[in-house]
Structure formats: C-alpha cells, structure tokens
C-alpha cells in the first residue's frame, strides 16, 4: 500500500461521490481506478458492461427488471 498524490479538486469530487455511493473516499478512488483500468483494457465495453461483469465475477445475483 502506498500514498497516491491527487489533485485537490479530484479529491473533493471523490469525497462527494463517496458520500452518495456510501463508500469511503479511498474506496471511491479505488473503484474509479479499477473501472478506469478495465475500461482502458476493454475499450468496447460500456461502464454498465464493466460493472455487470464485475458483479457476475463476484457471483452477485442480479435482479432482472425486464420481466417486472
């Protein structure tokens, strides 16, 4: 584990987003970094595709609202 220096404005955005997403600031930054790395290595996938694939790999059962 190390220290990462980020711009103060980006830190503030992470703080705001973390509040909405019920994550710590560090967890929010880690989420953004992970999604960003996955997006760079899979440029044809949308954000929703990336999140859905990550949830599936964690064996999270997703509700299907198409039938609702």
Secondary structure, DSSP 4 states (H G I P E B T S, - for coil): -------HHHHHHHHHHHHHTT--HHHHHHHHHHHHHHHHH-TTS-HHHHHHHHHHHTTPPPP-GGG-
